[in-house]
Amino acid sequence: MDDRLKLLAEADVLAFGPVGFAGVVLPVTQAYYDVADALERHGEVIRPRLERLRANATPAGRLEAAHLLDRHEPPAGRNA
């Protein structure tokens, strides 16, 4: 999971699905999917790490973290 969160922290693009003519899923998008899945199963562990991403990630990474928080707990996402 650390590698997935690192990809989100360093994200330079915001894509929530496949991109381009070939419909390629970017590594950062796959990381988003993986973190979203982990958040569903282990929210109490992942949520604090997303909060840290909101403070320390690239602008795209902050948006990814905020969106994940919103999916998990809408009031936290709105605050983000």
PyMOL Python script that loads the backbone (N, CA, C, O; Angstrom):
from pymol import cmd

cmd.read_pdbstr("""\
ATOM      1  N   MET A   1       0.813  -1.190   0.000  1.00  0.00           N
ATOM      2  CA  MET A   1       0.000   0.000   0.000  1.00  0.00           C
ATOM      3  C   MET A   1       0.864   1.264   0.000  1.00  0.00           C
ATOM      4  O   MET A   1       0.460   2.291  -0.546  1.00  0.00           O
ATOM      5  N   ASP A   2       2.037   1.193   0.603  1.00  0.00           N
ATOM      6  CA  ASP A   2       2.922   2.358   0.630  1.00  0.00           C
ATOM      7  C   ASP A   2       3.259   2.848  -0.772  1.00  0.00           C
ATOM      8  O   ASP A   2       3.295   4.052  -1.025  1.00  0.00           O
ATOM      9  N   ASP A   3       3.505   1.903  -1.685  1.00  0.00           N
ATOM     10  CA  ASP A   3       3.849   2.296  -3.045  1.00  0.00           C
ATOM     11  C   ASP A   3       2.681   2.982  -3.741  1.00  0.00           C
ATOM     12  O   ASP A   3       2.882   3.904  -4.532  1.00  0.00           O
ATOM     13  N   ARG A   4       1.464   2.536  -3.449  1.00  0.00           N
ATOM     14  CA  ARG A   4       0.274   3.152  -4.052  1.00  0.00           C
ATOM     15  C   ARG A   4       0.067   4.574  -3.529  1.00  0.00           C
ATOM     16  O   ARG A   4      -0.237   5.487  -4.297  1.00  0.00           O
ATOM     17  N   LEU A   5       0.233   4.750  -2.235  1.00  0.00           N
ATOM     18  CA  LEU A   5       0.084   6.072  -1.641  1.00  0.00           C
ATOM     19  C   LEU A   5       1.182   7.016  -2.128  1.00  0.00           C
ATOM     20  O   LEU A   5       0.948   8.214  -2.289  1.00  0.00           O
ATOM     21  N   LYS A   6       2.375   6.477  -2.363  1.00  0.00           N
ATOM     22  CA  LYS A   6       3.475   7.292  -2.886  1.00  0.00           C
ATOM     23  C   LYS A   6       3.144   7.776  -4.297  1.00  0.00           C
ATOM     24  O   LYS A   6       3.415   8.926  -4.642  1.00  0.00           O
ATOM     25  N   LEU A   7       2.557   6.894  -5.114  1.00  0.00           N
ATOM     26  CA  LEU A   7       2.145   7.308  -6.457  1.00  0.00           C
ATOM     27  C   LEU A   7       1.118   8.444  -6.387  1.00  0.00           C
ATOM     28  O   LEU A   7       1.199   9.405  -7.152  1.00  0.00           O
ATOM     29  N   LEU A   8       0.164   8.330  -5.476  1.00  0.00           N
ATOM     30  CA  LEU A   8      -0.820   9.391  -5.321  1.00  0.00           C
ATOM     31  C   LEU A   8      -0.161  10.678  -4.839  1.00  0.00           C
ATOM     32  O   LEU A   8      -0.501  11.764  -5.307  1.00  0.00           O
ATOM     33  N   ALA A   9       0.773  10.562  -3.913  1.00  0.00           N
ATOM     34  CA  ALA A   9       1.448  11.744  -3.372  1.00  0.00           C
ATOM     35  C   ALA A   9       2.222  12.492  -4.455  1.00  0.00           C
ATOM     36  O   ALA A   9       2.355  13.714  -4.393  1.00  0.00           O
ATOM     37  N   GLU A  10       2.728  11.770  -5.437  1.00  0.00           N
ATOM     38  CA  GLU A  10       3.542  12.364  -6.498  1.00  0.00           C
ATOM     39  C   GLU A  10       2.772  12.571  -7.803  1.00  0.00           C
ATOM     40  O   GLU A  10       3.372  12.876  -8.834  1.00  0.00           O
ATOM     41  N   ALA A  11       1.463  12.409  -7.766  1.00  0.00           N
ATOM     42  CA  ALA A  11       0.651  12.476  -8.984  1.00  0.00           C
ATOM     43  C   ALA A  11       0.843  13.803  -9.703  1.00  0.00           C
ATOM     44  O   ALA A  11       0.873  14.868  -9.087  1.00  0.00           O
ATOM     45  N   ASP A  12       0.972  13.710 -11.030  1.00  0.00           N
ATOM     46  CA  ASP A  12       1.076  14.925 -11.836  1.00  0.00           C
ATOM     47  C   ASP A  12      -0.111  15.053 -12.790  1.00  0.00           C
ATOM     48  O   ASP A  12      -0.183  15.980 -13.597  1.00  0.00           O
ATOM     49  N   VAL A  13      -1.030  14.110 -12.679  1.00  0.00           N
ATOM     50  CA  VAL A  13      -2.214  14.110 -13.528  1.00  0.00           C
ATOM     51  C   VAL A  13      -3.390  13.594 -12.700  1.00  0.00           C
ATOM     52  O   VAL A  13      -3.226  12.774 -11.798  1.00  0.00           O
ATOM     53  N   LEU A  14      -4.563  14.090 -13.027  1.00  0.00           N
ATOM     54  CA  LEU A  14      -5.776  13.676 -12.343  1.00  0.00           C
ATOM     55  C   LEU A  14      -6.644  12.939 -13.355  1.00  0.00           C
ATOM     56  O   LEU A  14      -7.212  13.559 -14.254  1.00  0.00           O
ATOM     57  N   ALA A  15      -6.748  11.628 -13.214  1.00  0.00           N
ATOM     58  CA  ALA A  15      -7.556  10.817 -14.126  1.00  0.00           C
ATOM     59  C   ALA A  15      -8.241   9.731 -13.316  1.00  0.00           C
ATOM     60  O   ALA A  15      -7.580   8.910 -12.679  1.00  0.00           O
ATOM     61  N   PHE A  16      -9.556   9.728 -13.342  1.00  0.00           N
ATOM     62  CA  PHE A  16     -10.306   8.754 -12.556  1.00  0.00           C
ATOM     63  C   PHE A  16     -10.702   7.526 -13.366  1.00  0.00           C
ATOM     64  O   PHE A  16     -11.384   6.638 -12.854  1.00  0.00           O
ATOM     65  N   GLY A  17     -10.286   7.470 -14.607  1.00  0.00           N
ATOM     66  CA  GLY A  17     -10.605   6.326 -15.448  1.00  0.00           C
ATOM     67  C   GLY A  17      -9.599   6.226 -16.581  1.00  0.00           C
ATOM     68  O   GLY A  17      -8.628   6.981 -16.629  1.00  0.00           O
ATOM     69  N   PRO A  18      -9.835   5.290 -17.494  1.00  0.00           N
ATOM     70  CA  PRO A  18      -8.932   5.116 -18.633  1.00  0.00           C
ATOM     71  C   PRO A  18      -8.836   6.398 -19.465  1.00  0.00           C
ATOM     72  O   PRO A  18      -9.789   7.173 -19.543  1.00  0.00           O
ATOM     73  N   VAL A  19      -7.675   6.607 -20.084  1.00  0.00           N
ATOM     74  CA  VAL A  19      -7.439   7.805 -20.888  1.00  0.00           C
ATOM     75  C   VAL A  19      -6.964   7.429 -22.281  1.00  0.00           C
ATOM     76  O   VAL A  19      -6.451   6.334 -22.510  1.00  0.00           O
ATOM     77  N   GLY A  20      -7.145   8.349 -23.192  1.00  0.00           N
ATOM     78  CA  GLY A  20      -6.640   8.183 -24.550  1.00  0.00           C
ATOM     79  C   GLY A  20      -7.464   7.240 -25.397  1.00  0.00           C
ATOM     80  O   GLY A  20      -8.401   6.594 -24.930  1.00  0.00           O
ATOM     81  N   PHE A  21      -7.084   7.185 -26.646  1.00  0.00           N
ATOM     82  CA  PHE A  21      -7.781   6.362 -27.625  1.00  0.00           C
ATOM     83  C   PHE A  21      -7.779   4.887 -27.223  1.00  0.00           C
ATOM     84  O   PHE A  21      -8.763   4.176 -27.430  1.00  0.00           O
ATOM     85  N   ALA A  22      -6.669   4.437 -26.649  1.00  0.00           N
ATOM     86  CA  ALA A  22      -6.540   3.029 -26.273  1.00  0.00           C
ATOM     87  C   ALA A  22      -7.171   2.720 -24.919  1.00  0.00           C
ATOM     88  O   ALA A  22      -7.249   1.556 -24.526  1.00  0.00           O
ATOM     89  N   GLY A  23      -7.620   3.748 -24.204  1.00  0.00           N
ATOM     90  CA  GLY A  23      -8.240   3.512 -22.904  1.00  0.00           C
ATOM     91  C   GLY A  23      -7.266   2.963 -21.878  1.00  0.00           C
ATOM     92  O   GLY A  23      -7.588   2.022 -21.153  1.00  0.00           O
ATOM     93  N   VAL A  24      -6.089   3.539 -21.815  1.00  0.00           N
ATOM     94  CA  VAL A  24      -5.036   3.091 -20.911  1.00  0.00           C
ATOM     95  C   VAL A  24      -5.331   3.566 -19.491  1.00  0.00           C
ATOM     96  O   VAL A  24      -5.705   4.719 -19.276  1.00  0.00           O
ATOM     97  N   VAL A  25      -5.160   2.672 -18.535  1.00  0.00           N
ATOM     98  CA  VAL A  25      -5.277   3.041 -17.125  1.00  0.00           C
ATOM     99  C   VAL A  25      -3.877   3.415 -16.649  1.00  0.00           C
ATOM    100  O   VAL A  25      -2.974   2.578 -16.610  1.00  0.00           O
ATOM    101  N   LEU A  26      -3.714   4.680 -16.289  1.00  0.00           N
ATOM    102  CA  LEU A  26      -2.415   5.167 -15.825  1.00  0.00           C
ATOM    103  C   LEU A  26      -2.061   4.550 -14.475  1.00  0.00           C
ATOM    104  O   LEU A  26      -2.957   4.183 -13.714  1.00  0.00           O
ATOM    105  N   PRO A  27      -0.773   4.430 -14.168  1.00  0.00           N
ATOM    106  CA  PRO A  27      -0.370   3.877 -12.876  1.00  0.00           C
ATOM    107  C   PRO A  27      -0.983   4.627 -11.689  1.00  0.00           C
ATOM    108  O   PRO A  27      -1.371   4.008 -10.698  1.00  0.00           O
ATOM    109  N   VAL A  28      -1.069   5.945 -11.785  1.00  0.00           N
ATOM    110  CA  VAL A  28      -1.652   6.707 -10.679  1.00  0.00           C
ATOM    111  C   VAL A  28      -3.151   6.416 -10.553  1.00  0.00           C
ATOM    112  O   VAL A  28      -3.689   6.417  -9.445  1.00  0.00           O
ATOM    113  N   THR A  29      -3.820   6.169 -11.666  1.00  0.00           N
ATOM    114  CA  THR A  29      -5.245   5.819 -11.615  1.00  0.00           C
ATOM    115  C   THR A  29      -5.427   4.451 -10.989  1.00  0.00           C
ATOM    116  O   THR A  29      -6.346   4.254 -10.193  1.00  0.00           O
ATOM    117  N   GLN A  30      -4.569   3.501 -11.333  1.00  0.00           N
ATOM    118  CA  GLN A  30      -4.642   2.172 -10.710  1.00  0.00           C
ATOM    119  C   GLN A  30      -4.374   2.283  -9.219  1.00  0.00           C
ATOM    120  O   GLN A  30      -5.009   1.598  -8.417  1.00  0.00           O
ATOM    121  N   ALA A  31      -3.430   3.148  -8.845  1.00  0.00           N
ATOM    122  CA  ALA A  31      -3.155   3.365  -7.425  1.00  0.00           C
ATOM    123  C   ALA A  31      -4.393   3.907  -6.730  1.00  0.00           C
ATOM    124  O   ALA A  31      -4.715   3.484  -5.619  1.00  0.00           O
ATOM    125  N   TYR A  32      -5.089   4.837  -7.371  1.00  0.00           N
ATOM    126  CA  TYR A  32      -6.341   5.379  -6.825  1.00  0.00           C
ATOM    127  C   TYR A  32      -7.347   4.259  -6.591  1.00  0.00           C
ATOM    128  O   TYR A  32      -7.949   4.176  -5.520  1.00  0.00           O
ATOM    129  N   TYR A  33      -7.530   3.396  -7.591  1.00  0.00           N
ATOM    130  CA  TYR A  33      -8.458   2.264  -7.454  1.00  0.00           C
ATOM    131  C   TYR A  33      -8.055   1.361  -6.290  1.00  0.00           C
ATOM    132  O   TYR A  33      -8.901   0.937  -5.502  1.00  0.00           O
ATOM    133  N   ASP A  34      -6.765   1.071  -6.187  1.00  0.00           N
ATOM    134  CA  ASP A  34      -6.280   0.184  -5.125  1.00  0.00           C
ATOM    135  C   ASP A  34      -6.481   0.803  -3.743  1.00  0.00           C
ATOM    136  O   ASP A  34      -6.882   0.114  -2.805  1.00  0.00           O
ATOM    137  N   VAL A  35      -6.205   2.092  -3.617  1.00  0.00           N
ATOM    138  CA  VAL A  35      -6.392   2.768  -2.334  1.00  0.00           C
ATOM    139  C   VAL A  35      -7.881   2.839  -2.000  1.00  0.00           C
ATOM    140  O   VAL A  35      -8.264   2.666  -0.843  1.00  0.00           O
ATOM    141  N   ALA A  36      -8.717   3.091  -3.001  1.00  0.00           N
ATOM    142  CA  ALA A  36     -10.170   3.118  -2.767  1.00  0.00           C
ATOM    143  C   ALA A  36     -10.651   1.769  -2.241  1.00  0.00           C
ATOM    144  O   ALA A  36     -11.470   1.715  -1.323  1.00  0.00           O
ATOM    145  N   ASP A  37     -10.149   0.690  -2.814  1.00  0.00           N
ATOM    146  CA  ASP A  37     -10.515  -0.654  -2.357  1.00  0.00           C
ATOM    147  C   ASP A  37     -10.042  -0.887  -0.920  1.00  0.00           C
ATOM    148  O   ASP A  37     -10.790  -1.408  -0.093  1.00  0.00           O
ATOM    149  N   ALA A  38      -8.813  -0.502  -0.631  1.00  0.00           N
ATOM    150  CA  ALA A  38      -8.275  -0.654   0.725  1.00  0.00           C
ATOM    151  C   ALA A  38      -9.041   0.204   1.724  1.00  0.00           C
ATOM    152  O   ALA A  38      -9.242  -0.198   2.870  1.00  0.00           O
ATOM    153  N   LEU A  39      -9.463   1.372   1.293  1.00  0.00           N
ATOM    154  CA  LEU A  39     -10.227   2.270   2.158  1.00  0.00           C
ATOM    155  C   LEU A  39     -11.557   1.639   2.552  1.00  0.00           C
ATOM    156  O   LEU A  39     -12.011   1.787   3.687  1.00  0.00           O
ATOM    157  N   GLU A  40     -12.173   0.939   1.617  1.00  0.00           N
ATOM    158  CA  GLU A  40     -13.435   0.233   1.907  1.00  0.00           C
ATOM    159  C   GLU A  40     -13.237  -0.837   2.979  1.00  0.00           C
ATOM    160  O   GLU A  40     -14.093  -1.028   3.842  1.00  0.00           O
ATOM    161  N   ARG A  41     -12.113  -1.522   2.916  1.00  0.00           N
ATOM    162  CA  ARG A  41     -11.862  -2.645   3.830  1.00  0.00           C
ATOM    163  C   ARG A  41     -11.154  -2.238   5.109  1.00  0.00           C
ATOM    164  O   ARG A  41     -11.368  -2.851   6.154  1.00  0.00           O
ATOM    165  N   HIS A  42     -10.317  -1.215   5.044  1.00  0.00           N
ATOM    166  CA  HIS A  42      -9.477  -0.842   6.194  1.00  0.00           C
ATOM    167  C   HIS A  42      -9.461   0.671   6.381  1.00  0.00           C
ATOM    168  O   HIS A  42      -8.395   1.274   6.508  1.00  0.00           O
ATOM    169  N   GLY A  43     -10.625   1.274   6.397  1.00  0.00           N
ATOM    170  CA  GLY A  43     -10.729   2.724   6.471  1.00  0.00           C
ATOM    171  C   GLY A  43     -10.002   3.341   7.645  1.00  0.00           C
ATOM    172  O   GLY A  43      -9.411   4.414   7.523  1.00  0.00           O
ATOM    173  N   GLU A  44     -10.042   2.666   8.785  1.00  0.00           N
ATOM    174  CA  GLU A  44      -9.413   3.222   9.987  1.00  0.00           C
ATOM    175  C   GLU A  44      -7.899   3.320   9.850  1.00  0.00           C
ATOM    176  O   GLU A  44      -7.269   4.130  10.530  1.00  0.00           O
ATOM    177  N   VAL A  45      -7.316   2.514   8.989  1.00  0.00           N
ATOM    178  CA  VAL A  45      -5.862   2.543   8.772  1.00  0.00           C
ATOM    179  C   VAL A  45      -5.503   3.506   7.641  1.00  0.00           C
ATOM    180  O   VAL A  45      -4.515   4.235   7.730  1.00  0.00           O
ATOM    181  N   ILE A  46      -6.301   3.505   6.591  1.00  0.00           N
ATOM    182  CA  ILE A  46      -5.986   4.274   5.386  1.00  0.00           C
ATOM    183  C   ILE A  46      -6.354   5.748   5.535  1.00  0.00           C
ATOM    184  O   ILE A  46      -5.644   6.616   5.027  1.00  0.00           O
ATOM    185  N   ARG A  47      -7.443   6.034   6.217  1.00  0.00           N
ATOM    186  CA  ARG A  47      -7.913   7.423   6.298  1.00  0.00           C
ATOM    187  C   ARG A  47      -6.854   8.387   6.842  1.00  0.00           C
ATOM    188  O   ARG A  47      -6.650   9.440   6.237  1.00  0.00           O
ATOM    189  N   PRO A  48      -6.173   8.085   7.947  1.00  0.00           N
ATOM    190  CA  PRO A  48      -5.146   9.029   8.427  1.00  0.00           C
ATOM    191  C   PRO A  48      -4.031   9.265   7.398  1.00  0.00           C
ATOM    192  O   PRO A  48      -3.462  10.354   7.328  1.00  0.00           O
ATOM    193  N   ARG A  49      -3.736   8.266   6.629  1.00  0.00           N
ATOM    194  CA  ARG A  49      -2.700   8.411   5.612  1.00  0.00           C
ATOM    195  C   ARG A  49      -3.178   9.324   4.475  1.00  0.00           C
ATOM    196  O   ARG A  49      -2.391  10.075   3.899  1.00  0.00           O
ATOM    197  N   LEU A  50      -4.469   9.250   4.165  1.00  0.00           N
ATOM    198  CA  LEU A  50      -5.021  10.156   3.158  1.00  0.00           C
ATOM    199  C   LEU A  50      -5.043  11.590   3.671  1.00  0.00           C
ATOM    200  O   LEU A  50      -4.830  12.534   2.910  1.00  0.00           O
ATOM    201  N   GLU A  51      -5.300  11.745   4.955  1.00  0.00           N
ATOM    202  CA  GLU A  51      -5.262  13.082   5.546  1.00  0.00           C
ATOM    203  C   GLU A  51      -3.857  13.679   5.402  1.00  0.00           C
ATOM    204  O   GLU A  51      -3.718  14.869   5.120  1.00  0.00           O
ATOM    205  N   ARG A  52      -2.835  12.876   5.591  1.00  0.00           N
ATOM    206  CA  ARG A  52      -1.463  13.358   5.409  1.00  0.00           C
ATOM    207  C   ARG A  52      -1.196  13.719   3.947  1.00  0.00           C
ATOM    208  O   ARG A  52      -0.505  14.695   3.656  1.00  0.00           O
ATOM    209  N   LEU A  53      -1.752  12.919   3.032  1.00  0.00           N
ATOM    210  CA  LEU A  53      -1.585  13.229   1.609  1.00  0.00           C
ATOM    211  C   LEU A  53      -2.202  14.583   1.283  1.00  0.00           C
ATOM    212  O   LEU A  53      -1.637  15.353   0.506  1.00  0.00           O
ATOM    213  N   ARG A  54      -3.343  14.872   1.865  1.00  0.00           N
ATOM    214  CA  ARG A  54      -4.003  16.160   1.616  1.00  0.00           C
ATOM    215  C   ARG A  54      -3.093  17.325   1.965  1.00  0.00           C
ATOM    216  O   ARG A  54      -3.159  18.383   1.339  1.00  0.00           O
ATOM    217  N   ALA A  55      -2.265  17.135   2.941  1.00  0.00           N
ATOM    218  CA  ALA A  55      -1.380  18.217   3.390  1.00  0.00           C
ATOM    219  C   ALA A  55      -0.049  18.258   2.641  1.00  0.00           C
ATOM    220  O   ALA A  55       0.558  19.323   2.528  1.00  0.00           O
ATOM    221  N   ASN A  56       0.409  17.126   2.131  1.00  0.00           N
ATOM    222  CA  ASN A  56       1.784  17.044   1.637  1.00  0.00           C
ATOM    223  C   ASN A  56       1.951  16.638   0.178  1.00  0.00           C
ATOM    224  O   ASN A  56       3.071  16.675  -0.333  1.00  0.00           O
ATOM    225  N   ALA A  57       0.901  16.259  -0.497  1.00  0.00           N
ATOM    226  CA  ALA A  57       1.019  15.752  -1.863  1.00  0.00           C
ATOM    227  C   ALA A  57       1.062  16.888  -2.880  1.00  0.00           C
ATOM    228  O   ALA A  57       0.888  18.058  -2.539  1.00  0.00           O
ATOM    229  N   THR A  58       1.295  16.521  -4.116  1.00  0.00           N
ATOM    230  CA  THR A  58       1.192  17.465  -5.223  1.00  0.00           C
ATOM    231  C   THR A  58      -0.269  17.925  -5.315  1.00  0.00           C
ATOM    232  O   THR A  58      -1.141  17.309  -4.701  1.00  0.00           O
ATOM    233  N   PRO A  59      -0.550  18.985  -6.062  1.00  0.00           N
ATOM    234  CA  PRO A  59      -1.949  19.404  -6.198  1.00  0.00           C
ATOM    235  C   PRO A  59      -2.867  18.277  -6.703  1.00  0.00           C
ATOM    236  O   PRO A  59      -3.977  18.113  -6.197  1.00  0.00           O
ATOM    237  N   ALA A  60      -2.413  17.512  -7.687  1.00  0.00           N
ATOM    238  CA  ALA A  60      -3.226  16.396  -8.184  1.00  0.00           C
ATOM    239  C   ALA A  60      -3.398  15.334  -7.098  1.00  0.00           C
ATOM    240  O   ALA A  60      -4.481  14.768  -6.950  1.00  0.00           O
ATOM    241  N   GLY A  61      -2.350  15.068  -6.353  1.00  0.00           N
ATOM    242  CA  GLY A  61      -2.428  14.088  -5.268  1.00  0.00           C
ATOM    243  C   GLY A  61      -3.378  14.529  -4.165  1.00  0.00           C
ATOM    244  O   GLY A  61      -4.085  13.708  -3.580  1.00  0.00           O
ATOM    245  N   ARG A  62      -3.391  15.819  -3.886  1.00  0.00           N
ATOM    246  CA  ARG A  62      -4.326  16.347  -2.872  1.00  0.00           C
ATOM    247  C   ARG A  62      -5.765  16.154  -3.315  1.00  0.00           C
ATOM    248  O   ARG A  62      -6.628  15.788  -2.517  1.00  0.00           O
ATOM    249  N   LEU A  63      -6.021  16.404  -4.600  1.00  0.00           N
ATOM    250  CA  LEU A  63      -7.374  16.201  -5.115  1.00  0.00           C
ATOM    251  C   LEU A  63      -7.770  14.732  -5.084  1.00  0.00           C
ATOM    252  O   LEU A  63      -8.908  14.398  -4.755  1.00  0.00           O
ATOM    253  N   GLU A  64      -6.838  13.860  -5.425  1.00  0.00           N
ATOM    254  CA  GLU A  64      -7.115  12.422  -5.365  1.00  0.00           C
ATOM    255  C   GLU A  64      -7.465  12.016  -3.925  1.00  0.00           C
ATOM    256  O   GLU A  64      -8.434  11.291  -3.698  1.00  0.00           O
ATOM    257  N   ALA A  65      -6.675  12.487  -2.965  1.00  0.00           N
ATOM    258  CA  ALA A  65      -6.922  12.169  -1.561  1.00  0.00           C
ATOM    259  C   ALA A  65      -8.260  12.720  -1.099  1.00  0.00           C
ATOM    260  O   ALA A  65      -9.008  12.032  -0.403  1.00  0.00           O
ATOM    261  N   ALA A  66      -8.571  13.958  -1.480  1.00  0.00           N
ATOM    262  CA  ALA A  66      -9.850  14.556  -1.092  1.00  0.00           C
ATOM    263  C   ALA A  66     -11.022  13.772  -1.681  1.00  0.00           C
ATOM    264  O   ALA A  66     -12.034  13.565  -1.011  1.00  0.00           O
ATOM    265  N   HIS A  67     -10.884  13.341  -2.926  1.00  0.00           N
ATOM    266  CA  HIS A  67     -11.951  12.568  -3.561  1.00  0.00           C
ATOM    267  C   HIS A  67     -12.143  11.222  -2.869  1.00  0.00           C
ATOM    268  O   HIS A  67     -13.274  10.779  -2.665  1.00  0.00           O
ATOM    269  N   LEU A  68     -11.050  10.581  -2.514  1.00  0.00           N
ATOM    270  CA  LEU A  68     -11.146   9.310  -1.785  1.00  0.00           C
ATOM    271  C   LEU A  68     -11.802   9.509  -0.424  1.00  0.00           C
ATOM    272  O   LEU A  68     -12.642   8.707  -0.017  1.00  0.00           O
ATOM    273  N   LEU A  69     -11.427  10.562   0.273  1.00  0.00           N
ATOM    274  CA  LEU A  69     -12.053  10.854   1.565  1.00  0.00           C
ATOM    275  C   LEU A  69     -13.541  11.106   1.392  1.00  0.00           C
ATOM    276  O   LEU A  69     -14.346  10.662   2.210  1.00  0.00           O
ATOM    277  N   ASP A  70     -13.909  11.812   0.337  1.00  0.00           N
ATOM    278  CA  ASP A  70     -15.318  12.093   0.075  1.00  0.00           C
ATOM    279  C   ASP A  70     -16.101  10.812  -0.182  1.00  0.00           C
ATOM    280  O   ASP A  70     -17.243  10.688   0.260  1.00  0.00           O
ATOM    281  N   ARG A  71     -15.513   9.877  -0.879  1.00  0.00           N
ATOM    282  CA  ARG A  71     -16.175   8.590  -1.137  1.00  0.00           C
ATOM    283  C   ARG A  71     -16.364   7.806   0.150  1.00  0.00           C
ATOM    284  O   ARG A  71     -17.374   7.128   0.336  1.00  0.00           O
ATOM    285  N   HIS A  72     -15.386   7.905   1.031  1.00  0.00           N
ATOM    286  CA  HIS A  72     -15.411   7.128   2.274  1.00  0.00           C
ATOM    287  C   HIS A  72     -16.287   7.799   3.333  1.00  0.00           C
ATOM    288  O   HIS A  72     -17.086   7.145   4.003  1.00  0.00           O
ATOM    289  N   GLU A  73     -16.125   9.090   3.467  1.00  0.00           N
ATOM    290  CA  GLU A  73     -16.860   9.835   4.499  1.00  0.00           C
ATOM    291  C   GLU A  73     -17.143  11.234   3.947  1.00  0.00           C
ATOM    292  O   GLU A  73     -16.300  12.123   4.067  1.00  0.00           O
ATOM    293  N   PRO A  74     -18.315  11.439   3.345  1.00  0.00           N
ATOM    294  CA  PRO A  74     -18.615  12.699   2.656  1.00  0.00           C
ATOM    295  C   PRO A  74     -18.332  13.974   3.467  1.00  0.00           C
ATOM    296  O   PRO A  74     -17.802  14.924   2.892  1.00  0.00           O
ATOM    297  N   PRO A  75     -18.652  14.050   4.763  1.00  0.00           N
ATOM    298  CA  PRO A  75     -18.307  15.295   5.475  1.00  0.00           C
ATOM    299  C   PRO A  75     -16.793  15.570   5.482  1.00  0.00           C
ATOM    300  O   PRO A  75     -16.374  16.720   5.354  1.00  0.00           O
ATOM    301  N   ALA A  76     -15.990  14.534   5.629  1.00  0.00           N
ATOM    302  CA  ALA A  76     -14.531  14.714   5.600  1.00  0.00           C
ATOM    303  C   ALA A  76     -14.080  15.158   4.207  1.00  0.00           C
ATOM    304  O   ALA A  76     -13.174  15.982   4.079  1.00  0.00           O
ATOM    305  N   GLY A  77     -14.700  14.623   3.187  1.00  0.00           N
ATOM    306  CA  GLY A  77     -14.370  15.015   1.825  1.00  0.00           C
ATOM    307  C   GLY A  77     -14.730  16.458   1.551  1.00  0.00           C
ATOM    308  O   GLY A  77     -13.967  17.170   0.899  1.00  0.00           O
ATOM    309  N   ARG A  78     -15.875  16.904   2.035  1.00  0.00           N
ATOM    310  CA  ARG A  78     -16.257  18.302   1.840  1.00  0.00           C
ATOM    311  C   ARG A  78     -15.298  19.221   2.561  1.00  0.00           C
ATOM    312  O   ARG A  78     -14.957  20.283   2.040  1.00  0.00           O
ATOM    313  N   ASN A  79     -14.854  18.840   3.747  1.00  0.00           N
ATOM    314  CA  ASN A  79     -13.877  19.653   4.471  1.00  0.00           C
ATOM    315  C   ASN A  79     -12.540  19.696   3.730  1.00  0.00           C
ATOM    316  O   ASN A  79     -11.831  20.701   3.767  1.00  0.00           O
ATOM    317  N   ALA A  80     -12.212  18.613   3.069  1.00  0.00           N
ATOM    318  CA  ALA A  80     -10.954  18.550   2.328  1.00  0.00           C
ATOM    319  C   ALA A  80     -10.994  19.514   1.160  1.00  0.00           C
ATOM    320  O   ALA A  80     -10.026  19.613   0.407  1.00  0.00           O
TER     321      ALA A  80
END
""", "prot")
cmd.dss("prot")
cmd.show_as("cartoon", "prot")
cmd.util.cbc("prot")
cmd.orient("prot")
